[in-house]
Amino acid sequence: ERLFPKLDADLELSHLDGPYSRLAISGRYRVPLAQIGLSLDRVALHHVAESSLRRFLREAEAAIVAER
């Protein structure tokens, strides 16, 4: 059994109207450690995963904007 969560996802950058773009991530998150992992995820780990993804998207946005 794996010890870390697994995320299979796609990162999408789409042009919107005017000077706006949309950066999004969509995928499937799988918890480790079977039932124990599911219990831990319900209590707290999903918050850590969400926070990590938000931070990743903010940093990706900053890198893209800096390249302009």
Phi and psi in radians as a Rosetta constraint file:
Dihedral C 1 N 2 CA 2 C 2 CIRCULARHARMONIC -1.359 0.35
Dihedral N 2 CA 2 C 2 N 3 CIRCULARHARMONIC 2.697 0.35
Dihedral C 2 N 3 CA 3 C 3 CIRCULARHARMONIC -1.710 0.35
Dihedral N 3 CA 3 C 3 N 4 CIRCULARHARMONIC -0.216 0.35
Dihedral C 3 N 4 CA 4 C 4 CIRCULARHARMONIC -2.125 0.35
Dihedral N 4 CA 4 C 4 N 5 CIRCULARHARMONIC 2.649 0.35
Dihedral C 4 N 5 CA 5 C 5 CIRCULARHARMONIC -1.131 0.35
Dihedral N 5 CA 5 C 5 N 6 CIRCULARHARMONIC 2.748 0.35
Dihedral C 5 N 6 CA 6 C 6 CIRCULARHARMONIC -2.155 0.35
Dihedral N 6 CA 6 C 6 N 7 CIRCULARHARMONIC 2.342 0.35
Dihedral C 6 N 7 CA 7 C 7 CIRCULARHARMONIC -2.142 0.35
Dihedral N 7 CA 7 C 7 N 8 CIRCULARHARMONIC 2.101 0.35
Dihedral C 7 N 8 CA 8 C 8 CIRCULARHARMONIC -1.879 0.35
Dihedral N 8 CA 8 C 8 N 9 CIRCULARHARMONIC 2.028 0.35
Dihedral C 8 N 9 CA 9 C 9 CIRCULARHARMONIC -2.595 0.35
Dihedral N 9 CA 9 C 9 N 10 CIRCULARHARMONIC 2.843 0.35
Dihedral C 9 N 10 CA 10 C 10 CIRCULARHARMONIC -2.050 0.35
Dihedral N 10 CA 10 C 10 N 11 CIRCULARHARMONIC 2.423 0.35
Dihedral C 10 N 11 CA 11 C 11 CIRCULARHARMONIC -1.812 0.35
Dihedral N 11 CA 11 C 11 N 12 CIRCULARHARMONIC 2.270 0.35
Dihedral C 11 N 12 CA 12 C 12 CIRCULARHARMONIC -2.237 0.35
Dihedral N 12 CA 12 C 12 N 13 CIRCULARHARMONIC 2.275 0.35
Dihedral C 12 N 13 CA 13 C 13 CIRCULARHARMONIC -2.036 0.35
Dihedral N 13 CA 13 C 13 N 14 CIRCULARHARMONIC 2.054 0.35
Dihedral C 13 N 14 CA 14 C 14 CIRCULARHARMONIC -2.116 0.35
Dihedral N 14 CA 14 C 14 N 15 CIRCULARHARMONIC 2.471 0.35
Dihedral C 14 N 15 CA 15 C 15 CIRCULARHARMONIC -1.442 0.35
Dihedral N 15 CA 15 C 15 N 16 CIRCULARHARMONIC 2.318 0.35
Dihedral C 15 N 16 CA 16 C 16 CIRCULARHARMONIC -1.897 0.35
Dihedral N 16 CA 16 C 16 N 17 CIRCULARHARMONIC -3.010 0.35
Dihedral C 16 N 17 CA 17 C 17 CIRCULARHARMONIC -1.115 0.35
Dihedral N 17 CA 17 C 17 N 18 CIRCULARHARMONIC 2.556 0.35
Dihedral C 17 N 18 CA 18 C 18 CIRCULARHARMONIC 1.123 0.35
Dihedral N 18 CA 18 C 18 N 19 CIRCULARHARMONIC -2.440 0.35
Dihedral C 18 N 19 CA 19 C 19 CIRCULARHARMONIC -1.512 0.35
Dihedral N 19 CA 19 C 19 N 20 CIRCULARHARMONIC 0.244 0.35
Dihedral C 19 N 20 CA 20 C 20 CIRCULARHARMONIC -1.732 0.35
Dihedral N 20 CA 20 C 20 N 21 CIRCULARHARMONIC 2.563 0.35
Dihedral C 20 N 21 CA 21 C 21 CIRCULARHARMONIC -2.363 0.35
Dihedral N 21 CA 21 C 21 N 22 CIRCULARHARMONIC 2.872 0.35
Dihedral C 21 N 22 CA 22 C 22 CIRCULARHARMONIC -2.192 0.35
Dihedral N 22 CA 22 C 22 N 23 CIRCULARHARMONIC 2.243 0.35
Dihedral C 22 N 23 CA 23 C 23 CIRCULARHARMONIC -1.939 0.35
Dihedral N 23 CA 23 C 23 N 24 CIRCULARHARMONIC 2.134 0.35
Dihedral C 23 N 24 CA 24 C 24 CIRCULARHARMONIC -2.434 0.35
Dihedral N 24 CA 24 C 24 N 25 CIRCULARHARMONIC 2.721 0.35
Dihedral C 24 N 25 CA 25 C 25 CIRCULARHARMONIC -2.258 0.35
Dihedral N 25 CA 25 C 25 N 26 CIRCULARHARMONIC 2.396 0.35
Dihedral C 25 N 26 CA 26 C 26 CIRCULARHARMONIC -2.461 0.35
Dihedral N 26 CA 26 C 26 N 27 CIRCULARHARMONIC 2.383 0.35
Dihedral C 26 N 27 CA 27 C 27 CIRCULARHARMONIC -3.098 0.35
Dihedral N 27 CA 27 C 27 N 28 CIRCULARHARMONIC -2.893 0.35
Dihedral C 27 N 28 CA 28 C 28 CIRCULARHARMONIC -2.118 0.35
Dihedral N 28 CA 28 C 28 N 29 CIRCULARHARMONIC 2.283 0.35
Dihedral C 28 N 29 CA 29 C 29 CIRCULARHARMONIC -1.903 0.35
Dihedral N 29 CA 29 C 29 N 30 CIRCULARHARMONIC 2.210 0.35
Dihedral C 29 N 30 CA 30 C 30 CIRCULARHARMONIC -2.101 0.35
Dihedral N 30 CA 30 C 30 N 31 CIRCULARHARMONIC 2.234 0.35
Dihedral C 30 N 31 CA 31 C 31 CIRCULARHARMONIC -1.408 0.35
Dihedral N 31 CA 31 C 31 N 32 CIRCULARHARMONIC 2.669 0.35
Dihedral C 31 N 32 CA 32 C 32 CIRCULARHARMONIC -1.513 0.35
Dihedral N 32 CA 32 C 32 N 33 CIRCULARHARMONIC 3.011 0.35
Dihedral C 32 N 33 CA 33 C 33 CIRCULARHARMONIC 1.116 0.35
Dihedral N 33 CA 33 C 33 N 34 CIRCULARHARMONIC 0.554 0.35
Dihedral C 33 N 34 CA 34 C 34 CIRCULARHARMONIC 0.850 0.35
Dihedral N 34 CA 34 C 34 N 35 CIRCULARHARMONIC -2.215 0.35
Dihedral C 34 N 35 CA 35 C 35 CIRCULARHARMONIC -1.108 0.35
Dihedral N 35 CA 35 C 35 N 36 CIRCULARHARMONIC -0.686 0.35
Dihedral C 35 N 36 CA 36 C 36 CIRCULARHARMONIC -1.073 0.35
Dihedral N 36 CA 36 C 36 N 37 CIRCULARHARMONIC -0.756 0.35
Dihedral C 36 N 37 CA 37 C 37 CIRCULARHARMONIC -1.094 0.35
Dihedral N 37 CA 37 C 37 N 38 CIRCULARHARMONIC -0.696 0.35
Dihedral C 37 N 38 CA 38 C 38 CIRCULARHARMONIC -1.092 0.35
Dihedral N 38 CA 38 C 38 N 39 CIRCULARHARMONIC -0.734 0.35
Dihedral C 38 N 39 CA 39 C 39 CIRCULARHARMONIC -1.113 0.35
Dihedral N 39 CA 39 C 39 N 40 CIRCULARHARMONIC -0.806 0.35
Dihedral C 39 N 40 CA 40 C 40 CIRCULARHARMONIC -1.109 0.35
Dihedral N 40 CA 40 C 40 N 41 CIRCULARHARMONIC -0.663 0.35
Dihedral C 40 N 41 CA 41 C 41 CIRCULARHARMONIC -1.119 0.35
Dihedral N 41 CA 41 C 41 N 42 CIRCULARHARMONIC -0.741 0.35
Dihedral C 41 N 42 CA 42 C 42 CIRCULARHARMONIC -1.078 0.35
Dihedral N 42 CA 42 C 42 N 43 CIRCULARHARMONIC -0.640 0.35
Dihedral C 42 N 43 CA 43 C 43 CIRCULARHARMONIC -1.330 0.35
Dihedral N 43 CA 43 C 43 N 44 CIRCULARHARMONIC -0.818 0.35
Dihedral C 43 N 44 CA 44 C 44 CIRCULARHARMONIC -2.651 0.35
Dihedral N 44 CA 44 C 44 N 45 CIRCULARHARMONIC -0.552 0.35
Dihedral C 44 N 45 CA 45 C 45 CIRCULARHARMONIC -1.136 0.35
Dihedral N 45 CA 45 C 45 N 46 CIRCULARHARMONIC -0.502 0.35
Dihedral C 45 N 46 CA 46 C 46 CIRCULARHARMONIC -1.136 0.35
Dihedral N 46 CA 46 C 46 N 47 CIRCULARHARMONIC -0.507 0.35
Dihedral C 46 N 47 CA 47 C 47 CIRCULARHARMONIC -1.170 0.35
Dihedral N 47 CA 47 C 47 N 48 CIRCULARHARMONIC -0.678 0.35
Dihedral C 47 N 48 CA 48 C 48 CIRCULARHARMONIC -1.132 0.35
Dihedral N 48 CA 48 C 48 N 49 CIRCULARHARMONIC -0.761 0.35
Dihedral C 48 N 49 CA 49 C 49 CIRCULARHARMONIC -1.098 0.35
Dihedral N 49 CA 49 C 49 N 50 CIRCULARHARMONIC -0.805 0.35
Dihedral C 49 N 50 CA 50 C 50 CIRCULARHARMONIC -1.068 0.35
Dihedral N 50 CA 50 C 50 N 51 CIRCULARHARMONIC -0.760 0.35
Dihedral C 50 N 51 CA 51 C 51 CIRCULARHARMONIC -1.099 0.35
Dihedral N 51 CA 51 C 51 N 52 CIRCULARHARMONIC -0.716 0.35
Dihedral C 51 N 52 CA 52 C 52 CIRCULARHARMONIC -1.118 0.35
Dihedral N 52 CA 52 C 52 N 53 CIRCULARHARMONIC -0.729 0.35
Dihedral C 52 N 53 CA 53 C 53 CIRCULARHARMONIC -1.174 0.35
Dihedral N 53 CA 53 C 53 N 54 CIRCULARHARMONIC -0.710 0.35
Dihedral C 53 N 54 CA 54 C 54 CIRCULARHARMONIC -1.078 0.35
Dihedral N 54 CA 54 C 54 N 55 CIRCULARHARMONIC -0.757 0.35
Dihedral C 54 N 55 CA 55 C 55 CIRCULARHARMONIC -1.101 0.35
Dihedral N 55 CA 55 C 55 N 56 CIRCULARHARMONIC -0.749 0.35
Dihedral C 55 N 56 CA 56 C 56 CIRCULARHARMONIC -1.030 0.35
Dihedral N 56 CA 56 C 56 N 57 CIRCULARHARMONIC -0.815 0.35
Dihedral C 56 N 57 CA 57 C 57 CIRCULARHARMONIC -1.122 0.35
Dihedral N 57 CA 57 C 57 N 58 CIRCULARHARMONIC -0.698 0.35
Dihedral C 57 N 58 CA 58 C 58 CIRCULARHARMONIC -1.104 0.35
Dihedral N 58 CA 58 C 58 N 59 CIRCULARHARMONIC -0.744 0.35
Dihedral C 58 N 59 CA 59 C 59 CIRCULARHARMONIC -1.201 0.35
Dihedral N 59 CA 59 C 59 N 60 CIRCULARHARMONIC -0.645 0.35
Dihedral C 59 N 60 CA 60 C 60 CIRCULARHARMONIC -1.127 0.35
Dihedral N 60 CA 60 C 60 N 61 CIRCULARHARMONIC -0.746 0.35
Dihedral C 60 N 61 CA 61 C 61 CIRCULARHARMONIC -1.033 0.35
Dihedral N 61 CA 61 C 61 N 62 CIRCULARHARMONIC -0.811 0.35
Dihedral C 61 N 62 CA 62 C 62 CIRCULARHARMONIC -1.072 0.35
Dihedral N 62 CA 62 C 62 N 63 CIRCULARHARMONIC -0.692 0.35
Dihedral C 62 N 63 CA 63 C 63 CIRCULARHARMONIC -1.172 0.35
Dihedral N 63 CA 63 C 63 N 64 CIRCULARHARMONIC -0.699 0.35
Dihedral C 63 N 64 CA 64 C 64 CIRCULARHARMONIC -1.156 0.35
Dihedral N 64 CA 64 C 64 N 65 CIRCULARHARMONIC -0.796 0.35
Dihedral C 64 N 65 CA 65 C 65 CIRCULARHARMONIC -1.114 0.35
Dihedral N 65 CA 65 C 65 N 66 CIRCULARHARMONIC -0.669 0.35
Dihedral C 65 N 66 CA 66 C 66 CIRCULARHARMONIC -1.132 0.35
Dihedral N 66 CA 66 C 66 N 67 CIRCULARHARMONIC -0.460 0.35
Dihedral C 66 N 67 CA 67 C 67 CIRCULARHARMONIC -1.356 0.35
Dihedral N 67 CA 67 C 67 N 68 CIRCULARHARMONIC -0.251 0.35
